[in-house]
Amino acid sequence: MCLHDSPCPSADSPDREAAAVVVSHPAQGWSLLCNAVLLFEDTGELLPDGRVVDPHRPV
């Protein structure tokens, strides 16, 4: 999905959140990254294969 120079980290990579934002909907609280990860404002994630990553904000 990543077609720009310096390819973004894959959805399976530990640094997947560093991927470029393709679509941003701050009013709805989510962004779509170019590696097809849905990143939510609470730091939760929905991966392309359907797995959910719980929010991981520091406490």
Rosetta blueprint (number, residue, H / E / L):
1 M L
2 C L
3 L L
4 H L
5 D L
6 S L
7 P L
8 C L
9 P L
10 S L
11 A L
12 D L
13 S L
14 P L
15 D L
16 R H
17 E H
18 A H
19 A L
20 A L
21 V E
22 V E
23 V E
24 S E
25 H E
26 P L
27 A L
28 Q L
29 G L
30 W E
31 S E
32 L E
33 L E
34 C L
35 N L
36 A L
37 V L
38 L E
39 L E
40 F E
41 E L
42 D L
43 T L
44 G L
45 E E
46 L E
47 L L
48 P L
49 D L
50 G L
51 R L
52 V E
53 V E
54 D L
55 P L
56 H L
57 R L
58 P L
59 V L
